[in-house]
Amino acid sequence: MSHEKATTRTDNQNQERKRSMETTTALRRIDRQVKPSARCKRGTVQPAKKRTDRVNRNGFLSQQFKPFWAYSGNRDRAEREFLCSLSNLCKHYELVIPESVNGNFPQSIYHTYQAICEQLKSRDGKLKGILLQDDRHNATLATLQQFDTGMTLYYIPVRPVWHWVQSNEGQHIAELLLGIFAYLHQVVGIPFFTDPGSYLASEYEYIEQMLEDEQDEEPYKQKQQDEIYTLKNAGIKLHRLIEKPERLAAFEQTVLNFRHTDTWELDWELVAVEFLQLYQSYPNRNIFDHIHSGLLYPSDEDRITADQYISFYWSGDDCLAECLFDMVNCHFQEIAYMDEPMHLQLFDHLPENTTPDFDFESRLFDLINKLSKLLSDYDYEEREPDL
């Protein structure tokens, strides 16, 4: 596909969609403002009675931590571990060890913990103190810092890739993008919208159910139902392509063999090289590896999970997009907490360095941003290939 052809086609299509694109961005902020219930058109839609269960990504954690306050084990051991970690933490951050507070166990530990958390907060507003127990620890102080995702939906549109997969002119780009998708899906762990039980699978299913329940037979309904049919079938076929192990195994060679013929293809090549470099730097790193759900605010189970704000999806500019994003924002708007990557440092020993290393996260989210923007430039409606 030549750059001139792509540019001409884009210019023609964009004349009709210019106004909508002004409010349609590649990555969308999570809207905290109160909005009406999401609908697929103006009018009354009866919601489905039951929503699809959403995926639980806590299985990605190799180690489960939990707050100390449910502790019912050996008191003396817990106090020894707490005092040891308290000494290490205060020595590392050059803090004053709080005076002992008389009281029954575990209240005595809790008061000291509160005092040290106040000191940490005064030193660095982003630094949080927590008291943990797990299989190896009974009452150990730790600190954590979160990576700021910017309250953003990192959704990657796949509709342009589907078009190129079906086009002889687009095969060159499609192979490159399928390699990137294979890395993001198989290694980084980004869910695909046709994954059974995934968050966006349930949202698309809910839209389909709403359309089926709608009594009015209007032109918009048939168009949206046709789009549902297309995204489900195309999504299944794309998913099969990117989950193949051989696709990931060939990722490096696919990128190295790619030769751009114009500026348009150079943009794709550059972002593919950066993804390959990230893969080579962190060959086994998953986005969920450093997300420890529930460490902060453990009593509140309602939180936005990573697989809900990071995902592949069909399109940000189809006839379902407005409905989809209204539904996502309506779901998120009343949730106070969001799972984000974090740097967790236990003080069972004196660490050499506690500076958070968010190199992987910074590069990954920046690259998802670049990829989504490139794909969004070509995410427009055209004649769908036969399914």
C-alpha positions as CSV (number, residue, x, y, z in Angstrom):
1,M,0.0,0.0,0.0
2,S,1.6,3.3,-1.0
3,H,1.7,6.3,1.1
4,E,-0.1,8.4,-1.6
5,K,-3.0,5.9,-1.8
6,A,-3.3,5.8,2.0
7,T,-3.3,9.5,2.2
8,T,-5.9,10.0,-0.5
9,R,-8.2,7.5,1.0
10,T,-7.8,9.0,4.5
11,D,-8.5,12.5,3.3
12,N,-11.7,11.5,1.5
13,Q,-13.0,9.6,4.5
14,N,-12.1,12.3,7.0
15,Q,-14.2,14.9,5.4
16,E,-17.3,13.2,6.7
17,R,-15.9,12.4,10.1
18,K,-13.9,15.4,11.0
19,R,-16.1,16.8,13.7
20,S,-16.4,13.4,15.5
21,M,-12.6,12.9,15.4
22,E,-12.2,16.1,17.3
23,T,-13.6,14.3,20.4
24,T,-12.3,10.8,19.5
25,T,-8.8,10.3,20.7
26,A,-6.6,7.2,20.5
27,L,-6.4,7.0,24.3
28,R,-9.3,8.2,26.3
29,R,-9.3,9.6,29.8
30,I,-11.6,7.9,32.3
31,D,-14.5,10.3,32.8
32,R,-15.3,10.8,36.4
33,Q,-18.3,13.0,35.8
34,V,-21.8,11.6,36.3
35,K,-23.4,10.6,33.1
36,P,-26.7,9.1,32.1
37,S,-27.0,5.3,31.5
38,A,-25.2,4.3,28.3
39,R,-27.5,3.7,25.4
40,C,-27.0,2.7,21.8
41,K,-29.4,5.3,20.5
42,R,-31.8,7.9,21.7
43,G,-34.7,6.2,23.3
44,T,-35.5,3.5,25.8
45,V,-33.3,0.4,26.0
46,Q,-34.0,-2.4,28.4
47,P,-30.7,-3.5,30.0
48,A,-29.8,-7.2,30.3
49,K,-30.8,-8.8,33.5
50,K,-27.4,-10.3,34.1
51,R,-23.9,-9.2,33.1
52,T,-21.1,-11.6,32.1
53,D,-18.7,-12.4,34.9
54,R,-15.4,-10.5,34.5
55,V,-12.0,-12.0,34.5
56,N,-10.0,-12.1,37.7
57,R,-6.3,-11.3,37.0
58,N,-5.0,-11.8,40.5
59,G,-3.7,-15.2,39.3
60,F,-0.8,-13.4,37.7
61,L,0.7,-12.7,41.2
62,S,3.4,-15.1,42.2
63,Q,3.1,-14.0,45.8
64,Q,0.0,-13.0,47.7
65,F,0.4,-10.3,50.4
66,K,-2.3,-9.3,52.8
67,P,-2.7,-6.6,55.5
68,F,-1.4,-7.4,59.0
69,W,-4.5,-6.7,60.9
70,A,-6.1,-10.1,60.3
71,Y,-3.1,-11.7,62.0
72,S,-3.7,-14.5,64.5
73,G,-0.3,-16.2,64.7
74,N,2.7,-16.0,67.0
75,R,2.7,-12.6,68.8
76,D,6.3,-12.6,69.8
77,R,7.5,-13.4,66.3
78,A,5.3,-10.7,64.8
79,E,6.6,-8.1,67.2
80,R,10.2,-9.0,66.5
81,E,9.7,-8.8,62.8
82,F,7.9,-5.5,63.1
83,L,10.7,-3.9,65.2
84,C,13.4,-5.2,62.9
85,S,11.7,-3.8,59.8
86,L,11.0,-0.6,61.6
87,S,14.7,-0.2,62.4
88,N,15.7,-0.9,58.8
89,L,13.1,1.5,57.4
90,C,14.1,4.4,59.7
91,K,17.7,3.8,59.0
92,H,17.3,3.8,55.3
93,Y,15.1,6.9,55.1
94,E,16.9,8.6,58.1
95,L,13.6,8.8,60.1
96,V,13.1,9.0,63.8
97,I,11.9,5.8,65.4
98,P,8.6,6.6,67.1
99,E,8.4,6.2,70.8
100,S,6.7,3.0,72.0
101,V,3.1,3.3,72.7
102,N,1.6,1.2,75.5
103,G,-1.3,-0.9,74.5
104,N,-2.5,-4.4,73.7
105,F,-1.3,-6.3,70.7
106,P,-1.8,-5.5,67.9
107,Q,-2.9,-1.9,68.8
108,S,0.7,-1.0,70.0
109,I,2.1,-2.0,66.6
110,Y,-0.7,-0.1,64.8
111,H,0.0,3.2,66.6
112,T,3.7,3.0,65.8
113,Y,2.8,2.1,62.2
114,Q,0.6,5.2,61.9
115,A,3.4,7.4,63.2
116,I,6.0,6.1,60.8
117,C,3.5,6.5,57.9
118,E,3.1,10.2,58.8
119,Q,6.9,10.6,58.6
120,L,7.0,8.9,55.2
121,K,4.2,11.1,53.9
122,S,6.0,14.2,55.0
123,R,9.2,13.1,53.3
124,D,7.6,12.1,50.0
125,G,3.9,12.5,49.3
126,K,4.0,9.6,46.8
127,L,5.6,7.2,49.3
128,K,3.1,5.0,51.2
129,G,3.8,2.8,54.2
130,I,2.1,-0.6,54.6
131,L,2.4,-3.5,57.1
132,L,2.3,-6.9,55.4
133,Q,2.2,-10.6,56.1
134,D,2.6,-13.5,53.7
135,D,4.0,-17.0,53.7
136,R,7.4,-15.8,54.9
137,H,6.6,-12.7,56.9
138,N,4.3,-12.1,59.9
139,A,4.4,-8.3,60.4
140,T,6.9,-6.5,58.1
141,L,6.9,-2.9,57.2
142,A,7.1,-2.1,53.5
143,T,6.8,1.0,51.3
144,L,5.2,1.3,47.9
145,Q,5.0,3.8,45.1
146,Q,2.5,3.6,42.2
147,F,3.1,4.3,38.6
148,D,0.7,6.9,37.4
149,T,-1.3,5.7,34.4
150,G,-3.0,9.1,34.0
151,M,-6.5,7.6,34.5
152,T,-6.5,6.6,30.9
153,L,-8.1,3.8,28.9
154,Y,-5.3,2.1,27.0
155,Y,-7.5,0.5,24.3
156,I,-5.8,-0.7,21.1
157,P,-8.1,-0.7,18.0
158,V,-7.8,-3.7,15.7
159,R,-10.2,-2.9,12.9
160,P,-7.5,-1.4,10.6
161,V,-5.4,-4.5,11.0
162,W,-8.4,-6.7,10.0
163,H,-8.8,-4.7,6.8
164,W,-5.1,-5.0,6.0
165,V,-5.1,-8.8,6.7
166,Q,-7.8,-9.1,4.1
167,S,-6.1,-6.9,1.6
168,N,-3.2,-7.8,-0.8
169,E,-1.9,-4.3,-0.5
170,G,-1.9,-4.4,3.3
171,Q,-0.2,-7.7,3.9
172,H,3.2,-6.1,4.5
173,I,1.9,-3.9,7.3
174,A,-0.4,-6.6,8.7
175,E,2.4,-9.1,9.3
176,L,4.3,-6.4,11.2
177,L,1.4,-5.5,13.4
178,L,0.4,-9.1,14.1
179,G,3.9,-9.6,15.4
180,I,3.4,-6.6,17.8
181,F,0.0,-7.8,18.8
182,A,1.4,-11.3,19.5
183,Y,4.0,-9.8,21.9
184,L,1.5,-7.6,23.6
185,H,-1.1,-10.5,24.0
186,Q,1.2,-13.5,24.8
187,V,3.9,-11.8,26.8
188,V,2.6,-8.5,28.2
189,G,-0.8,-10.1,28.9
190,I,-3.0,-7.6,27.3
191,P,-6.5,-9.2,26.9
192,F,-8.3,-9.4,23.6
193,F,-11.9,-8.4,23.3
194,T,-12.9,-11.9,22.2
195,D,-11.3,-13.5,25.2
196,P,-14.0,-15.4,27.1
197,G,-14.7,-13.6,30.3
198,S,-12.6,-10.5,29.5
199,Y,-14.0,-7.1,30.4
200,L,-14.6,-5.8,26.9
201,A,-16.1,-9.1,25.8
202,S,-18.7,-8.6,28.4
203,E,-19.3,-5.0,27.3
204,Y,-19.8,-5.9,23.7
205,E,-22.0,-8.8,24.8
206,Y,-24.1,-6.3,26.8
207,I,-24.5,-4.0,23.8
208,E,-25.6,-7.0,21.7
209,Q,-28.2,-7.9,24.4
210,M,-29.5,-4.3,24.5
211,L,-29.9,-4.3,20.7
212,E,-31.8,-7.6,20.8
213,D,-34.1,-6.2,23.5
214,E,-34.8,-3.0,21.6
215,Q,-38.3,-3.2,20.1
216,D,-37.9,-0.5,17.5
217,E,-36.8,-1.7,14.1
218,E,-34.8,1.4,12.9
219,P,-31.9,1.6,10.4
220,Y,-29.3,2.3,13.1
221,K,-30.2,-1.0,14.8
222,Q,-29.4,-3.2,11.8
223,K,-26.2,-1.3,11.2
224,Q,-25.1,-1.9,14.8
225,Q,-26.1,-5.5,14.7
226,D,-24.1,-5.9,11.5
227,E,-21.1,-4.3,13.2
228,I,-21.4,-6.7,16.2
229,Y,-21.4,-9.6,13.8
230,T,-18.3,-8.3,12.0
231,L,-16.3,-7.6,15.2
232,K,-17.1,-10.9,16.7
233,N,-16.1,-13.0,13.7
234,A,-13.2,-10.8,12.7
235,G,-12.0,-10.7,16.3
236,I,-12.0,-14.5,16.6
237,K,-9.9,-14.8,13.5
238,L,-7.5,-12.1,14.5
239,H,-7.2,-13.6,18.0
240,R,-6.3,-17.0,16.5
241,L,-3.5,-15.3,14.5
242,I,-1.9,-13.5,17.4
243,E,-2.1,-16.3,20.0
244,K,0.0,-18.7,17.9
245,P,3.4,-19.3,19.5
246,E,5.1,-19.3,16.1
247,R,3.9,-15.7,15.5
248,L,5.7,-14.6,18.6
249,A,8.8,-16.7,17.8
250,A,9.0,-14.9,14.4
251,F,8.5,-11.4,15.9
252,E,12.1,-10.4,15.8
253,Q,12.7,-11.7,12.3
254,T,9.6,-10.0,11.1
255,V,10.7,-6.7,12.4
256,L,14.3,-7.1,11.1
257,N,13.2,-8.1,7.7
258,F,10.7,-5.2,7.3
259,R,11.8,-2.6,4.8
260,H,9.8,0.6,4.5
261,T,9.1,2.0,1.1
262,D,7.7,5.4,2.2
263,T,7.3,7.6,5.2
264,W,4.0,6.0,6.1
265,E,5.6,2.6,6.4
266,L,8.5,4.1,8.3
267,D,6.2,5.1,11.1
268,W,5.1,1.5,11.6
269,E,8.7,0.2,11.3
270,L,9.9,2.6,14.0
271,V,7.2,1.7,16.5
272,A,7.8,-2.0,15.8
273,V,11.5,-1.6,16.5
274,E,10.7,0.0,19.8
275,F,8.4,-2.8,20.8
276,L,11.0,-5.4,19.8
277,Q,13.6,-3.6,22.0
278,L,11.2,-3.6,24.9
279,Y,10.7,-7.3,24.4
280,Q,14.4,-8.0,24.3
281,S,14.9,-5.9,27.4
282,Y,12.1,-7.6,29.3
283,P,11.5,-11.0,27.6
284,N,9.2,-12.3,30.3
285,R,7.7,-9.1,31.8
286,N,3.9,-9.1,32.1
287,I,1.9,-5.9,32.8
288,F,0.3,-7.7,35.8
289,D,3.6,-8.7,37.4
290,H,3.8,-5.5,39.5
291,I,0.1,-5.0,40.2
292,H,-0.7,-6.1,43.7
293,S,-4.5,-5.7,44.0
294,G,-5.8,-4.9,47.4
295,L,-2.6,-3.8,49.1
296,L,-4.0,-0.3,49.3
297,Y,-7.5,0.1,50.7
298,P,-8.0,-3.6,51.2
299,S,-11.4,-3.2,52.7
300,D,-12.7,-1.8,49.5
301,E,-13.0,-4.6,46.9
302,D,-14.5,-2.4,44.2
303,R,-11.6,-1.2,42.0
304,I,-10.7,-0.6,38.4
305,T,-8.5,-3.5,37.4
306,A,-5.7,-3.4,34.8
307,D,-7.5,-5.7,32.4
308,Q,-10.4,-3.3,32.4
309,Y,-8.4,-0.2,31.3
310,I,-5.8,-2.0,29.1
311,S,-7.1,-4.1,26.2
312,F,-7.4,-4.7,22.5
313,Y,-10.8,-3.6,21.2
314,W,-12.5,-3.4,17.9
315,S,-12.7,0.3,17.0
316,G,-12.9,3.8,18.4
317,D,-14.8,5.1,15.5
318,D,-17.5,2.6,14.6
319,C,-21.2,2.9,15.2
320,L,-20.8,1.2,18.6
321,A,-17.9,3.2,20.0
322,E,-20.0,6.0,21.7
323,C,-22.1,3.4,23.4
324,L,-19.1,1.4,24.5
325,F,-17.3,4.3,26.0
326,D,-20.4,5.6,27.7
327,M,-20.8,2.2,29.3
328,V,-17.2,2.0,30.4
329,N,-17.3,5.4,31.9
330,C,-20.6,4.8,33.7
331,H,-19.1,1.7,35.2
332,F,-15.9,3.5,36.3
333,Q,-17.2,6.8,37.5
334,E,-18.1,5.8,41.0
335,I,-15.1,3.5,41.6
336,A,-12.6,5.3,43.9
337,Y,-9.5,3.1,43.3
338,M,-7.6,1.9,40.3
339,D,-5.0,-0.9,40.2
340,E,-1.7,0.5,38.8
341,P,1.8,-1.0,38.7
342,M,3.7,-0.4,41.9
343,H,7.1,-0.7,43.3
344,L,7.0,-2.7,46.6
345,Q,9.9,-2.7,49.0
346,L,9.9,-4.9,52.1
347,F,12.2,-3.9,54.9
348,D,12.8,-7.3,56.4
349,H,16.4,-6.4,55.5
350,L,18.2,-3.1,54.8
351,P,17.9,-2.5,51.1
352,E,20.7,-0.9,49.0
353,N,18.3,1.1,46.9
354,T,14.5,1.8,47.0
355,T,14.2,4.0,43.9
356,P,11.3,2.7,41.8
357,D,12.2,1.3,38.5
358,F,9.3,1.9,36.2
359,D,11.3,1.7,32.9
360,F,9.2,-1.1,31.6
361,E,5.9,0.6,32.4
362,S,7.0,4.0,31.1
363,R,8.1,2.5,27.8
364,L,5.2,0.2,27.4
365,F,2.4,2.8,28.0
366,D,4.2,5.3,25.8
367,L,4.4,2.7,23.0
368,I,0.8,1.7,23.4
369,N,0.0,5.4,23.0
370,K,2.0,5.7,19.8
371,L,0.5,2.4,18.4
372,S,-3.0,3.4,19.2
373,K,-2.6,6.8,17.6
374,L,-1.2,5.3,14.4
375,L,-4.0,2.8,14.2
376,S,-6.7,5.4,14.9
377,D,-5.6,7.4,11.9
378,Y,-6.7,4.4,9.7
379,D,-9.6,3.3,11.9
380,Y,-12.5,4.3,9.6
381,E,-15.4,2.5,8.0
382,E,-15.0,0.9,4.6
383,R,-16.4,-2.2,2.9
384,E,-15.9,-5.1,5.3
385,P,-14.3,-8.2,3.8
386,D,-16.4,-11.3,3.6
387,L,-16.4,-13.3,6.8
